[in-house]
């Protein structure tokens, strides 16, 4: 599921969005980035939680994976597409979304341990 989510996010971030009506709403893409990377971090947390037993290490690995993937996608947008460009605000939104996803997982993780 984490891999499918990653592929879906990659595709969504690299296709031409100018023909999508909602894409013309100012800053709507920032909300999409928040959602994508929140979901990304949750999916990878769920996948890796049985593979990484140390909870702090798990959160760190998922956070770094999410941020690195976001930076990689921004690089791909500026390098491999003609209609997308790298945007520092997207990278910030990616990081905030990943953080929100991990906050959600921290609450979930506490409830499961009780």
N, C-alpha and C positions, 0 to 999 in steps of 0.2 A: 504494500500500500504506500509506503514511503517513497519507493522508487517511482511508482505510478504518479504520485503527487509531484515529485521532482520533474518528471518528464512533462506533465501538464503545465506546471509553472514555467518551465523553460520555453515551451511552445507559446504560451500566452504572452510571455515577455519579449519574444522575438518576432512575432507576426505584426503585420501592418494593422494598426488599430484605428487609422484615420477614417475608415468606412463604418466603424461602429458608432451609432448615434450617441451613446453615453460617453464616448471618448472625447467628445467636444465640450463636455462640462468641465469647467475649470477645476483643476486639482483632483478630479475623480480618480486619476491614476494613483495618487498617493494613498487613497483608501484601499484601492485594489492591492497595492504593495503591502500595506498593513495586513490585509486579510491573507494574501498569498503566503507571506513569511510567518504569520502566526500559525497558519495551518501547516506549513513546512516544518516548523520547529516542533509542533505537536506530533506530527506523523513520525519524525525521526526520533523524538523522545520515546514514543511508544515502541518503535522498532528496536532501539538500542538499550532500553531499560533492562532487558534480560541478559544483555551482553556486557554491560558495564555496571558492576555492582556498586561501586562508590558513587553515591548520589551527587556529590559536588563535582566529581569528574564528569559524570553524565551530563549535568547542566552545562558545564564548560565546553565539552565536546560538541553538544548540540548547538550552543550559542555560536561557537567559532565556525562550525559547519554552515550555519545559516548565514552569518555575516560574510564568510568567504564565498559562498554560493551567490549571494547577492552582488558582491563585487565582481565575480566572474561573469554574471549575466550582464551587468552594466558594461563591462569590457566587450562582451560579445555584441551588445547592441551598437556600440560605437565602431566596432571593427567589421562585423559581418552583415550588417543590415544597412539599407539605404534610407529607410524611413524612420529609424529609431536612433536615439543618441543617448550616451551616458549622461546621467544627471545625479549630482551629489545629493539632491533632495530625495531622489528615489532610494539611494543607498541608505540615507537616514531613515526613511519610511520603512525600508526592509528591516533595519536594525530594531526599530521600535516595534514592528510587528512580531519579530522573533522574540523580543523581550516579553511582549504581552502573552505570546504563546507559552513561553516558559513560566511566566507567573501563573497562568492557568494550570499548567502541569504541576507546579509546586503545591497548589491547593489540592489538586487531585492526588498527588503523591502522598500528602499528609493524611488525607482521608483513607487511602488504601492501607497505610501502615497502622492505623488505629484499630 
